[in-house]
Amino acid sequence: MENAVYEDFRNFSLADGILRALDEEGIVSPTEIQQKVIPFAASGADVIAKAPTGTGKTLAYVLPILNATDAQSKSVDALILCPTRELAMQIGDVIKSVTRYTEGIRTAVLYGGQDIQRQLFLLRKKPQIIVGTVGRVLDHIERRTVKLKELRTLVLDECDVMLDMGFIGDIRKIVSKTNTDRQNLVFSATVPDAISALCKEMMRDPVTVQADFGGCEIPQVEQYYILLKDSQRVECLRALVRERGLARTVVFCNTRFRAEKLAQAMKSKGVSCSLLHGELEQRERTAAMKEFREGRSAMLISTDVSARGIDVDDVDAVINFDPPADEDYYVHRIGRTARAFRNGAAYTFAEAYQLAYVQAYIRRTGVQIYPMELDYDFAASYTLPKDGSNKRDAEARARDREHSVRYFLNVGKRDMFDKPSLVRFICSAAGVNEYKIIDVKIRDTYSFVQVTDDEADKVPKLKGRTVGTRTVNVDIASEESKEKEKKKKEARKTVRSGNGEGGRAGKTAGGRERAAGRAKAIGRPQAGKDKPQSKKGKVLNKKGEIQNPKPRGKRMKKL
């Protein structure tokens, strides 16, 4: 890219310390999104910025915030909310690098999985800028360790992902704790109706800015798809990396369980890889990203939940091991390569029935995706769990159940609910994170929903909601109801396994025991004990013959 295309950062009247830090980082000219957003943000206007990943959105809001921050202030001037821990850490690193020559600006990065005492220590230093995930920031607000009444700027980064993850309720809670005259900056790769509605609630006369990959900003992503069977994907992945000489790749799977199994398969075949998904501990996620950035692992296997925190400039290719059903996710995925104006490639593995996805990607991106044939061992088979199963391994599921709450809802199939629609209703109406819903059992007139402890307090918000003509009622499922359900299941199993003869045999045996007891009481000889017996234990009569022998031969049918 020629630097003459855009103005220099000096034309934005940035502080000398900020300009010096940008020069040392080799950042001389602003990108398109920075060129369009910074003037509006610096003037205090509300902005809705729509731009694909990898176009420099972080600096577009960080630079005007830093330039306007008072180093002497002891209140929170700016709050930056983002969907994932990795993205929060990444934004914190950008602020740290830009403020290396600026004294007095303090930043706190808050996210789940980090030691709470460490975060309290940072907050006691009175930071002017807070970067954090939605859940952890709300937690600090409720603890009263973060106060936002003097907030000057609120930033929602990757807003579409936060809404997809069910955070809209928590975002509204946070907004309600801030002052009304704040500036609002919303950044998103897509702007669906839900984001438009949220912006109308919280913004005043917002300026809409759009920066597509246009002109010199187009990422040089060559896009291909490979038609194959599911059992051939592991071998094809190995062959693709080897044949194309891919030194650093990001591989996407649709589910955590499938990502884990793929990582095990690749390691068993001698491929160095790191694993990244939302259920890992923070130290494990940080270690995985560090391994990948430092080149100690050539492949990063990830899910979409963690995709927004992958910010590595020299990724050779993105491989969709599982094609995403949502074309917006496809756009986010391929944005992990061709960053910083480098070339890159995107490969999608698809079965015949998934070719409709490829057509949707073409319509969404406006770029042709070419079929590709690869020379690999077609006979090699390595079957992974099916992509659409969303099944967890037994240990993880048992661990989740130990720390969860089960709720009873008075709505079910007669209210036109199935499992997916009920989950969507719970996420949108109560703000529950979809990934925290462990189990859903739906019946005709009622349902049971099991949610992890950290999200369980949100489910009662459904109480009083209206579904059709019905008012939703929510109760915690009692242990008695669980025991009753368990006993009913056991009873049904017993009925299915029994053949009917066991019951009659038990009654007959019981009757014989009672008859023997009565005979003993009156001194009557008991059958088989006081009478002579044969070697086989049969009762004999006076002549030494078997008493009451079974008739032999064919019986005549009754007419």
Backbone torsions as a table, in degrees:
resi	resn	phi	psi	omega
1	MET	NA	134.9	177.1
2	GLU	-81.7	133.3	-179.2
3	ASN	-65.4	-22.5	-177.9
4	ALA	-69.0	-13.7	-178.2
5	VAL	-64.1	-39.6	-177.2
6	TYR	-117.3	163.6	174.6
7	GLU	-68.7	163.5	175.3
8	ASP	-80.7	155.7	178.6
9	PHE	-61.2	-22.8	-178.3
10	ARG	-65.5	-22.9	179.4
11	ASN	-73.4	-8.5	178.0
12	PHE	-92.0	5.4	179.0
13	SER	59.5	41.9	177.5
14	LEU	-78.1	155.7	179.7
15	ALA	-63.9	153.2	-177.1
16	ASP	-61.0	-38.6	179.7
17	GLY	-62.9	-38.4	178.9
18	ILE	-68.1	-43.5	179.9
19	LEU	-63.4	-39.4	179.1
20	ARG	-62.8	-41.8	179.4
21	ALA	-65.7	-39.7	178.7
22	LEU	-64.9	-40.8	179.1
23	ASP	-61.3	-42.3	-179.6
24	GLU	-67.0	-28.5	177.3
25	GLU	-80.7	-6.2	-179.0
26	GLY	79.8	16.9	179.2
27	ILE	-97.2	104.0	-173.0
28	VAL	-103.6	-45.0	-175.3
29	SER	-119.0	142.7	179.8
30	PRO	-72.7	151.5	174.1
31	THR	-77.9	177.5	-177.4
32	GLU	-61.2	-45.9	-178.0
33	ILE	-66.0	-36.9	177.4
34	GLN	-66.6	-41.0	179.5
35	GLN	-60.7	-36.7	-176.2
36	LYS	-85.0	-34.0	-172.6
37	VAL	-86.5	-42.9	-170.5
38	ILE	-55.8	-45.1	178.8
39	PRO	-59.7	-42.4	179.2
40	PHE	-67.9	-43.8	-179.3
41	ALA	-64.0	-38.1	179.6
42	ALA	-66.9	-28.5	-179.8
43	SER	-82.3	-7.0	178.6
44	GLY	92.4	8.1	-178.9
45	ALA	-78.6	152.5	171.6
46	ASP	-76.6	139.0	-174.6
47	VAL	-133.7	134.6	167.8
48	ILE	-108.9	112.6	-176.2
49	ALA	-111.2	121.9	178.1
50	LYS	-110.3	118.2	-178.9
51	ALA	-157.3	145.2	177.7
52	PRO	-66.4	165.6	179.4
53	THR	-67.8	148.5	176.1
54	GLY	85.0	13.6	-179.5
55	THR	-102.0	7.9	177.0
56	GLY	88.3	33.0	-178.4
57	LYS	-65.5	-32.4	-175.9
58	THR	-60.6	-48.8	179.0
59	LEU	-66.8	-24.6	-178.9
60	ALA	-62.3	-32.7	176.9
61	TYR	-104.8	-25.2	-178.9
62	VAL	-67.8	-42.8	-175.7
63	LEU	-62.9	-49.6	178.0
64	PRO	-65.6	-31.9	177.8
65	ILE	-65.5	-48.5	-178.8
66	LEU	-64.0	-37.9	-177.7
67	ASN	-66.0	-28.2	-177.5
68	ALA	-99.4	-3.1	-176.2
69	THR	-76.6	132.6	177.7
70	ASP	-86.6	119.6	-178.1
71	ALA	-65.7	-20.8	-178.8
72	GLN	-88.7	-9.6	-176.9
73	SER	-68.2	145.9	177.6
74	LYS	-118.6	16.2	177.2
75	SER	-118.2	166.5	-179.7
76	VAL	-77.1	113.9	179.1
77	ASP	-88.0	-35.9	-174.7
78	ALA	-137.7	137.3	175.7
79	LEU	-123.0	124.0	179.4
80	ILE	-114.0	114.7	-179.7
81	LEU	-102.1	138.8	179.4
82	CYS	-144.6	163.6	-171.7
83	PRO	-79.8	-29.1	-171.7
84	THR	-127.3	159.7	178.6
85	ARG	-63.5	-43.5	-177.0
86	GLU	-60.4	-41.5	179.4
87	LEU	-67.2	-38.9	177.2
88	ALA	-61.1	-44.3	178.8
89	MET	-64.6	-39.0	179.8
90	GLN	-63.2	-44.2	178.9
91	ILE	-64.1	-41.4	177.1
92	GLY	-59.3	-39.4	178.5
93	ASP	-66.1	-38.8	178.7
94	VAL	-63.1	-45.1	179.6
95	ILE	-62.9	-41.1	-179.5
96	LYS	-62.0	-42.1	-178.7
97	SER	-70.3	-35.5	-177.4
98	VAL	-75.9	-26.8	-176.4
99	THR	-100.8	18.8	-176.9
100	ARG	-63.5	-25.3	179.2
101	TYR	-110.8	17.1	179.6
102	THR	-117.3	120.1	-177.3
103	GLU	-90.9	148.7	171.6
104	GLY	92.0	-10.9	179.6
105	ILE	-90.3	121.9	-176.4
106	ARG	-114.3	138.1	-177.4
107	THR	-128.4	140.0	173.8
108	ALA	-121.7	129.0	177.0
109	VAL	-106.4	119.6	-173.8
110	LEU	-118.3	126.7	177.8
111	TYR	-156.3	158.8	179.4
112	GLY	-68.8	149.8	-179.6
113	GLY	92.4	-11.3	177.4
114	GLN	-94.3	151.0	179.8
115	ASP	-58.2	124.7	-177.3
116	ILE	-65.0	-32.2	179.5
117	GLN	-65.9	-36.6	176.7
118	ARG	-62.4	-41.8	179.7
119	GLN	-68.3	-39.5	177.2
120	LEU	-63.1	-36.5	177.1
121	PHE	-62.2	-43.3	178.5
122	LEU	-65.5	-38.1	-178.2
123	LEU	-70.8	-29.2	178.0
124	ARG	-67.8	-16.1	177.5
125	LYS	-83.7	4.0	177.4
126	LYS	57.6	64.5	-179.5
127	PRO	-69.9	144.1	174.8
128	GLN	-83.9	-22.8	-178.0
129	ILE	-124.7	129.5	176.0
130	ILE	-119.4	128.1	174.5
131	VAL	-115.2	130.6	-178.3
132	GLY	-167.0	166.2	173.0
133	THR	-80.6	156.9	-172.0
134	VAL	-60.4	-48.7	-175.6
135	GLY	-62.4	-43.9	-176.8
136	ARG	-71.7	-37.7	177.1
137	VAL	-63.6	-43.0	177.9
138	LEU	-62.8	-37.3	177.7
139	ASP	-60.3	-44.3	179.0
140	HIS	-68.2	-34.3	176.9
141	ILE	-63.5	-43.5	179.2
142	GLU	-68.4	-28.7	174.9
143	ARG	-77.7	-10.7	-177.0
144	ARG	66.5	27.1	174.9
145	THR	-93.7	-10.5	173.8
146	VAL	-128.1	126.0	178.1
147	LYS	-121.3	133.4	-171.1
148	LEU	-121.3	22.1	-177.3
149	LYS	-71.2	-18.6	178.1
150	GLU	-111.4	23.6	-177.8
151	LEU	-65.2	134.6	179.9
152	ARG	-99.3	-39.2	-176.5
153	THR	-137.2	131.9	173.9
154	LEU	-115.3	127.8	-179.9
155	VAL	-118.2	129.7	171.9
156	LEU	-110.4	105.2	-178.5
157	ASP	-97.8	139.9	-175.2
158	GLU	53.4	51.8	-173.9
159	CYS	-61.8	-36.1	-178.6
160	ASP	-63.0	-36.6	179.0
161	VAL	-69.9	-39.6	179.0
162	MET	-61.8	-37.7	178.0
163	LEU	-70.9	-38.7	177.5
164	ASP	-61.8	-33.3	-178.4
165	MET	-84.5	2.7	174.6
166	GLY	84.4	25.2	-176.2
167	PHE	-93.3	4.6	-173.1
168	ILE	-62.4	-36.5	178.0
169	GLY	-64.4	-43.4	179.3
170	ASP	-67.8	-35.9	177.4
171	ILE	-62.2	-42.8	178.4
172	ARG	-62.9	-37.3	177.3
173	LYS	-62.4	-45.3	-179.4
174	ILE	-63.6	-43.9	-179.5
175	VAL	-60.6	-36.3	-179.1
176	SER	-67.0	-18.6	-179.6
177	LYS	-91.9	1.3	-178.6
178	THR	-103.8	168.4	175.4
179	ASN	-75.9	155.4	-172.3
180	THR	-82.2	-17.1	-176.6
181	ASP	-94.9	22.2	-178.9
182	ARG	-76.6	165.5	172.4
183	GLN	-93.8	141.1	-177.9
184	ASN	-120.3	127.8	176.7
185	LEU	-123.5	117.6	-177.9
186	VAL	-114.2	123.6	179.6
187	PHE	-119.0	131.8	-176.5
188	SER	-157.7	146.3	175.7
189	ALA	-74.4	-30.8	176.4
190	THR	-133.1	154.9	179.7
191	VAL	-125.2	81.1	178.0
192	PRO	-72.8	178.5	-176.0
193	ASP	-61.5	-35.2	-178.3
194	ALA	-63.2	-38.9	178.7
195	ILE	-69.8	-39.8	178.2
196	SER	-60.0	-41.7	179.3
197	ALA	-65.2	-42.1	178.7
198	LEU	-63.6	-40.8	-179.6
199	CYS	-64.1	-37.7	178.3
200	LYS	-63.5	-34.8	-179.8
201	GLU	-68.4	-42.9	-166.8
202	MET	-107.3	-8.7	-173.7
203	MET	-115.4	157.5	178.7
204	ARG	-121.2	116.0	179.4
205	ASP	44.9	59.1	-176.1
206	PRO	-69.9	148.3	173.3
207	VAL	-92.6	127.8	179.8
208	THR	-96.8	125.7	-178.2
209	VAL	-121.9	133.3	178.4
210	GLN	-127.9	131.1	178.5
211	ALA	-134.2	90.4	176.3
212	ASP	-76.7	174.2	173.9
213	PHE	-74.5	78.1	-177.5
214	GLY	-112.8	149.8	177.9
215	GLY	60.6	-128.6	-176.2
216	CYS	-74.6	-4.1	-179.8
217	GLU	-88.0	-2.4	-176.2
218	ILE	-64.0	124.9	176.5
219	PRO	-76.2	133.6	-176.6
220	GLN	-80.6	73.2	-179.0
221	VAL	-102.8	114.3	172.4
222	GLU	-84.4	125.6	-173.8
223	GLN	-113.5	131.1	-178.7
224	TYR	-136.5	157.6	168.5
225	TYR	-130.4	148.5	-178.5
226	ILE	-121.7	123.0	-179.1
227	LEU	-88.0	122.8	-176.6
228	LEU	-161.7	171.7	176.3
229	LYS	-84.8	158.6	-178.3
230	ASP	-62.2	-36.9	-177.4
231	SER	-71.2	-12.1	-178.7
232	GLN	-97.1	-2.0	-171.0
233	ARG	-68.3	-39.3	-178.1
234	VAL	-62.9	-47.0	-179.8
235	GLU	-66.6	-36.3	178.7
236	CYS	-66.9	-37.5	178.2
237	LEU	-61.9	-44.8	177.7
238	ARG	-60.5	-45.8	-177.9
239	ALA	-66.1	-37.9	-179.2
240	LEU	-64.3	-45.3	180.0
241	VAL	-63.7	-41.0	-177.7
242	ARG	-70.8	-46.6	-174.9
243	GLU	-69.4	-39.6	-178.0
244	ARG	-87.0	-4.2	179.2
245	GLY	62.9	42.6	-177.2
246	LEU	-81.4	112.4	-177.0
247	ALA	-83.1	-27.1	-178.3
248	ARG	-145.1	114.8	-175.8
249	THR	-130.3	151.0	172.1
250	VAL	-114.2	124.0	-177.5
251	VAL	-111.9	126.8	-177.2
252	PHE	-106.3	133.6	171.6
253	CYS	-117.6	157.1	-177.1
254	ASN	-81.1	-23.1	-178.3
255	THR	-132.5	155.2	178.3
256	ARG	-63.1	-43.6	-177.3
257	PHE	-60.6	-41.9	-179.3
258	ARG	-70.1	-36.5	177.4
259	ALA	-63.3	-41.8	179.1
260	GLU	-62.4	-44.4	-179.1
261	LYS	-67.2	-36.2	177.9
262	LEU	-66.5	-41.0	178.4
263	ALA	-61.0	-41.6	177.6
264	GLN	-63.0	-41.9	-178.8
265	ALA	-64.3	-44.0	-178.4
266	MET	-67.5	-39.4	178.1
267	LYS	-65.2	-37.2	178.8
268	SER	-65.8	-21.9	179.1
269	LYS	-99.4	12.0	173.4
270	GLY	84.4	16.2	179.1
271	VAL	-97.2	125.7	178.8
272	SER	-76.5	124.4	-177.6
273	CYS	-147.7	156.8	175.7
274	SER	-116.9	153.5	-176.8
275	LEU	-117.4	136.2	-179.4
276	LEU	-139.3	119.7	172.7
277	HIS	-154.4	169.1	-170.5
278	GLY	-68.4	-18.1	-176.8
279	GLU	-89.9	-3.3	178.9
280	LEU	-74.5	152.5	171.7
281	GLU	-65.6	155.5	-176.4
282	GLN	-60.3	-39.6	-179.9
283	ARG	-64.0	-33.4	178.4
284	GLU	-70.3	-39.4	179.5
285	ARG	-67.3	-42.6	178.8
286	THR	-63.1	-41.8	179.6
287	ALA	-64.8	-39.1	179.6
288	ALA	-63.5	-44.9	179.3
289	MET	-66.6	-36.7	179.3
290	LYS	-65.1	-43.2	177.3
291	GLU	-58.4	-43.6	-176.8
292	PHE	-70.8	-43.2	-179.9
293	ARG	-63.6	-39.4	-177.1
294	GLU	-81.8	-3.0	176.1
295	GLY	83.0	10.7	178.4
296	ARG	-77.8	-16.5	170.9
297	SER	-129.3	136.7	-175.1
298	ALA	-87.5	-13.0	-174.6
299	MET	-137.0	134.7	174.9
300	LEU	-114.3	117.9	179.4
301	ILE	-100.3	122.2	-170.0
302	SER	-139.1	164.2	170.6
303	THR	-106.0	170.7	-178.6
304	ASP	-66.4	-29.4	-177.3
305	VAL	-59.4	-37.0	-177.2
306	SER	-96.4	0.0	-171.2
307	ALA	-63.1	-32.3	-173.5
308	ARG	-70.9	-15.4	179.8
309	GLY	-93.0	1.9	-178.8
310	ILE	-89.4	99.8	-177.8
311	ASP	-123.9	79.3	179.9
312	VAL	-123.6	124.6	-171.3
313	ASP	-71.7	-35.8	-170.6
314	ASP	-101.9	46.1	174.3
315	VAL	-80.8	121.8	-177.2
316	ASP	-70.8	-38.7	-175.1
317	ALA	-157.4	153.0	170.1
318	VAL	-109.9	130.8	-179.7
319	ILE	-118.3	119.2	175.5
320	ASN	-86.1	89.2	178.1
321	PHE	-60.0	-38.1	171.2
322	ASP	-118.3	123.9	178.2
323	PRO	-69.9	131.8	179.9
324	PRO	-72.3	144.4	178.9
325	ALA	-73.5	-24.0	-179.4
326	ASP	-99.6	123.7	-177.6
327	GLU	-67.2	-24.7	176.5
328	ASP	-65.4	-36.3	176.7
329	TYR	-64.5	-34.3	177.1
330	TYR	-61.3	-44.0	179.6
331	VAL	-62.0	-43.2	179.5
332	HIS	-63.5	-39.9	-177.4
333	ARG	-64.7	-50.9	-175.2
334	ILE	-69.6	-14.0	175.5
335	GLY	-70.9	-7.7	178.0
336	ARG	-74.8	-17.6	176.7
337	THR	-111.6	171.2	-178.2
338	ALA	59.1	34.7	177.3
339	ARG	-84.0	156.7	178.9
340	ALA	54.2	39.3	173.6
341	PHE	65.1	25.5	174.7
342	ARG	-92.4	166.2	175.1
343	ASN	-83.3	156.4	178.6
344	GLY	-160.6	176.1	-179.5
345	ALA	-141.4	151.3	177.0
346	ALA	-129.7	129.1	-179.8
347	TYR	-121.5	134.8	-179.8
348	THR	-121.9	124.6	174.4
349	PHE	-87.6	131.0	-176.5
350	ALA	-146.0	141.9	169.2
351	GLU	-86.2	172.4	-174.5
352	ALA	-58.8	-41.0	-177.2
353	TYR	-72.9	-11.4	-179.7
354	GLN	-95.9	5.2	179.6
355	LEU	-66.1	-22.4	176.1
356	ALA	-64.0	-31.9	175.6
357	TYR	-61.6	-43.8	-178.0
358	VAL	-60.1	-41.7	178.0
359	GLN	-63.1	-36.3	177.7
360	ALA	-66.9	-37.7	177.7
361	TYR	-63.9	-39.2	179.9
362	ILE	-63.7	-43.5	178.9
363	ARG	-64.5	-37.4	-177.0
364	ARG	-72.0	-41.4	-175.2
365	THR	-92.4	-21.8	-176.2
366	GLY	71.2	17.3	-178.6
367	VAL	-122.6	138.6	-179.9
368	GLN	-70.1	137.3	175.0
369	ILE	-110.2	119.4	-171.2
370	TYR	-94.1	143.0	173.9
371	PRO	-70.0	150.4	-176.7
372	MET	-140.1	138.9	175.3
373	GLU	-109.9	141.0	-175.6
374	LEU	-130.2	142.1	179.7
375	ASP	-90.3	106.2	177.4
376	TYR	-146.5	173.7	-177.5
377	ASP	-76.3	99.7	-177.0
378	PHE	-65.6	-25.8	-177.6
379	ALA	-79.0	-20.0	-178.8
380	ALA	-65.9	131.2	-177.1
381	SER	-129.1	131.7	176.8
382	TYR	-143.6	95.7	-172.0
383	THR	-82.3	125.5	173.9
384	LEU	-104.4	164.8	174.9
385	PRO	-58.6	146.0	-175.9
386	LYS	-59.9	142.4	-174.3
387	ASP	-61.2	-37.1	-175.9
388	GLY	-88.2	6.1	-173.3
389	SER	-73.1	-36.1	-176.6
390	ASN	55.6	27.1	-179.6
391	LYS	-84.6	142.5	176.2
392	ARG	-98.2	159.6	174.8
393	ASP	-71.8	158.9	-171.1
394	ALA	-61.7	-40.1	-177.7
395	GLU	-64.6	-45.7	-179.4
396	ALA	-64.1	-39.4	-179.1
397	ARG	-66.7	-42.1	178.3
398	ALA	-63.9	-38.9	179.4
399	ARG	-64.6	-40.6	178.6
400	ASP	-64.7	-40.0	-177.8
401	ARG	-66.8	-31.4	179.4
402	GLU	-64.7	-30.3	-177.3
403	HIS	-118.8	64.7	-177.1
404	SER	-148.5	167.6	177.9
405	VAL	-126.4	137.5	-179.0
406	ARG	-107.1	129.2	-176.8
407	TYR	-115.4	150.7	174.5
408	PHE	-105.9	129.1	176.1
409	LEU	-118.8	140.8	-177.4
410	ASN	-89.2	29.3	175.6
411	VAL	-125.2	150.5	-177.8
412	GLY	-158.1	-146.0	-174.5
413	LYS	-64.6	-31.8	-178.8
414	ARG	-70.5	-15.3	175.0
415	ASP	-92.9	18.0	177.3
416	MET	66.6	31.3	176.9
417	PHE	-101.1	140.0	161.2
418	ASP	-121.1	-177.4	-175.0
419	LYS	-59.9	-51.0	-179.5
420	PRO	-59.7	-42.6	-177.6
421	SER	-70.1	-34.0	177.2
422	LEU	-67.7	-40.1	177.0
423	VAL	-62.5	-43.6	178.8
424	ARG	-61.6	-39.9	179.4
425	PHE	-63.2	-44.2	-179.7
426	ILE	-64.8	-42.1	-178.5
427	CYS	-66.4	-44.1	-176.0
428	SER	-77.0	-39.3	-175.4
429	ALA	-81.9	-31.6	-177.3
430	ALA	-110.8	-9.8	-180.0
431	GLY	75.4	22.4	179.7
432	VAL	-78.2	136.9	176.2
433	ASN	-69.4	126.9	-176.4
434	GLU	-55.5	-34.7	-175.8
435	TYR	-76.5	-5.7	178.2
436	LYS	-97.7	-3.1	176.8
437	ILE	-86.7	112.6	-173.5
438	ILE	-82.5	-44.2	-172.7
439	ASP	-150.9	146.4	176.0
440	VAL	-135.1	123.5	174.2
441	LYS	-118.2	121.1	-174.6
442	ILE	-117.3	130.3	178.9
443	ARG	-117.1	-176.3	-177.2
444	ASP	-63.0	-45.6	-173.0
445	THR	-115.7	-2.7	-178.6
446	TYR	-156.1	171.3	-179.2
447	SER	-146.4	156.7	171.8
448	PHE	-118.3	133.7	180.0
449	VAL	-127.9	127.6	-179.8
450	GLN	-111.3	124.6	-173.2
451	VAL	-129.7	144.5	179.3
452	THR	-63.7	157.6	-174.5
453	ASP	-56.1	-40.1	-173.6
454	ASP	-71.1	-13.2	177.8
455	GLU	-117.0	-1.7	-171.7
456	ALA	-64.6	-31.0	-176.5
457	ASP	-71.0	-8.8	-179.5
458	LYS	-85.7	-26.3	-174.3
459	VAL	-60.8	-39.5	178.9
460	PRO	-59.5	-13.1	177.1
461	LYS	-64.6	-18.2	179.1
462	LEU	-70.5	-19.3	-176.1
463	LYS	-62.8	128.3	-179.7
464	GLY	94.4	-11.3	176.0
465	ARG	-66.9	155.2	-178.9
466	THR	-110.3	127.8	174.5
467	VAL	-120.4	105.5	-173.4
468	GLY	66.4	-118.4	176.9
469	THR	-104.1	2.9	-175.2
470	ARG	-100.2	140.2	174.0
471	THR	-95.6	126.6	-175.3
472	VAL	-72.0	135.0	174.2
473	ASN	-120.3	140.0	-177.1
474	VAL	-126.7	129.6	175.4
475	ASP	-137.9	150.8	173.8
476	ILE	-73.3	128.4	179.4
477	ALA	-66.6	120.6	-176.2
478	SER	-74.1	161.6	177.0
479	GLU	-64.2	-31.3	179.4
480	GLU	-62.8	-43.3	-179.9
481	SER	-64.2	-35.8	177.3
482	LYS	-64.6	-43.6	179.7
483	GLU	-64.4	-41.3	179.0
484	LYS	-61.7	-44.0	179.7
485	GLU	-63.2	-38.8	179.4
486	LYS	-65.0	-43.9	179.7
487	LYS	-64.1	-38.6	178.3
488	LYS	-62.5	-41.4	178.2
489	LYS	-62.1	-45.6	179.6
490	GLU	-62.3	-39.8	179.0
491	ALA	-63.9	-42.1	179.5
492	ARG	-64.3	-38.1	177.9
493	LYS	-63.9	-41.1	-179.4
494	THR	-63.3	-42.1	-179.6
495	VAL	-64.7	-41.6	-178.9
496	ARG	-66.5	-41.3	-175.7
497	SER	-77.5	-27.4	-178.9
498	GLY	-72.3	151.8	-179.9
499	ASN	-109.7	7.3	178.0
500	GLY	89.3	-29.3	-176.8
501	GLU	-79.0	-29.6	-179.1
502	GLY	-60.9	-39.1	-178.9
503	GLY	-65.8	-45.5	179.9
504	ARG	-65.5	-38.8	179.9
505	ALA	-62.9	-38.5	179.3
506	GLY	-65.1	-42.2	179.3
507	LYS	-62.9	-41.8	-179.7
508	THR	-63.4	-44.5	179.8
509	ALA	-62.3	-42.0	179.0
510	GLY	-63.4	-39.8	179.3
511	GLY	-63.9	-38.9	179.5
512	ARG	-64.7	-39.5	179.4
513	GLU	-64.3	-41.2	179.6
514	ARG	-66.6	-39.5	178.9
515	ALA	-64.1	-39.1	178.6
516	ALA	-65.1	-37.0	178.6
517	GLY	-65.3	-40.8	179.0
518	ARG	-67.5	-40.6	-179.8
519	ALA	-63.2	-39.0	-179.9
520	LYS	-66.8	-36.0	-178.0
521	ALA	-66.2	-34.2	-177.9
522	ILE	-98.3	5.1	176.7
523	GLY	81.7	13.8	179.3
524	ARG	-78.4	140.0	178.3
525	PRO	-64.7	137.7	-177.8
526	GLN	-88.4	139.2	-178.6
527	ALA	-61.2	130.8	175.1
528	GLY	85.5	-5.6	-178.3
529	LYS	-116.1	-53.9	-177.1
530	ASP	-89.9	-7.4	179.8
531	LYS	-100.9	152.7	179.3
532	PRO	-63.4	146.5	-177.4
533	GLN	-127.2	155.5	174.8
534	SER	-81.5	177.9	179.1
535	LYS	-62.4	-31.1	-179.8
536	LYS	-87.3	8.0	176.8
537	GLY	84.9	11.7	178.3
538	LYS	-82.3	145.9	178.9
539	VAL	-77.0	133.0	-178.9
540	LEU	-105.2	151.2	174.6
541	ASN	-89.9	-171.7	-176.3
542	LYS	-62.7	-30.7	-179.1
543	LYS	-82.2	-0.2	-179.2
544	GLY	82.8	13.6	178.6
545	GLU	-96.4	157.3	179.3
546	ILE	-66.6	127.9	-177.0
547	GLN	-76.1	134.9	179.7
548	ASN	50.6	61.9	179.3
549	PRO	-66.7	152.3	177.8
550	LYS	-71.6	136.6	179.3
551	PRO	-65.0	140.1	178.8
552	ARG	-109.1	160.7	-179.1
553	GLY	92.6	177.3	-177.4
554	LYS	-80.1	139.6	175.8
555	ARG	-84.8	144.7	177.6
556	MET	-82.6	135.5	178.7
557	LYS	-71.8	141.3	177.2
558	LYS	-72.9	137.8	178.6
559	LEU	-81.7	NA	NA
